[in-house]
Amino acid sequence: MHESVDDIRIVVTATLRAMLPASVELSDDTNIMRDLGMDSVAVMDFVMETEERLDISVPLDRISEVETIGDLVTTLHDIKTGS
């Protein structure tokens, strides 16, 4: 079963919500490291949790291209659908 972009966005934001204060605003334009103040270890924990929830594996070279929540959603959708 292929999740839609919206389904993946929900998983990503729910995972972030569990890691961040409730007052933090999230959008597709949110820069994961700069705007959320996450260091590389926190980002990897977040990605691993997201991978587990979506039952996928994200290659490290793809992660290095991700800057925003929107980038991540697109990357995860592409991997999930084989694009």
C-alpha positions in Angstrom: 0.0 0.0 0.0 1.4 3.4 -1.0 0.9 6.3 1.4 -0.1 9.6 -0.2 2.1 12.7 0.3 -0.4 13.9 2.8 -0.3 10.6 4.7 3.5 10.8 4.9 3.4 14.5 6.0 1.1 13.4 8.8 3.6 10.8 9.9 6.5 13.2 9.7 4.8 16.0 11.7 3.5 13.5 14.3 7.0 12.2 14.8 8.4 15.7 15.1 5.6 16.7 17.5 6.6 13.9 19.8 10.1 15.3 19.9 9.5 19.1 20.0 7.7 21.5 22.2 4.0 22.0 21.3 4.5 25.7 20.5 6.9 25.0 17.5 5.3 25.8 14.2 5.7 23.2 11.4 5.3 23.7 7.7 6.8 22.3 4.5 9.2 25.2 4.5 10.5 24.5 8.0 14.2 23.9 7.9 14.8 20.8 10.1 18.1 21.8 11.6 18.0 25.6 11.5 14.4 26.3 12.4 13.9 23.3 14.8 17.4 23.5 16.4 18.0 19.8 15.9 21.5 18.6 15.8 22.7 15.7 13.5 22.0 13.1 16.2 18.5 14.3 16.8 17.9 14.4 13.0 19.1 10.8 12.7 16.8 9.7 15.6 13.9 11.5 13.9 14.7 9.9 10.5 15.0 6.4 12.1 11.7 6.8 13.9 10.1 8.0 10.6 11.6 5.1 8.7 10.2 2.6 11.3 6.7 4.2 11.1 6.7 4.0 7.3 8.5 0.7 7.0 11.2 2.0 4.7 14.9 2.6 4.7 16.3 6.0 3.6 19.8 5.9 2.0 22.2 8.4 3.7 22.9 10.2 0.4 19.2 11.0 0.2 19.1 12.3 3.8 22.0 14.6 3.0 19.9 16.3 0.4 17.0 17.0 2.8 16.8 20.5 4.4 13.1 21.1 5.0 10.1 19.1 6.1 8.8 19.4 2.5 12.0 18.0 1.2 11.8 15.1 3.6 8.1 14.4 2.7 8.9 14.4 -1.0 12.0 12.1 -0.5 10.0 9.6 1.7 7.2 9.6 -0.8 9.6 9.0 -3.7 11.3 6.1 -1.8 7.9 4.6 -0.8 6.6 4.7 -4.3 9.8 3.7 -6.0 10.1 7.0 -7.9 
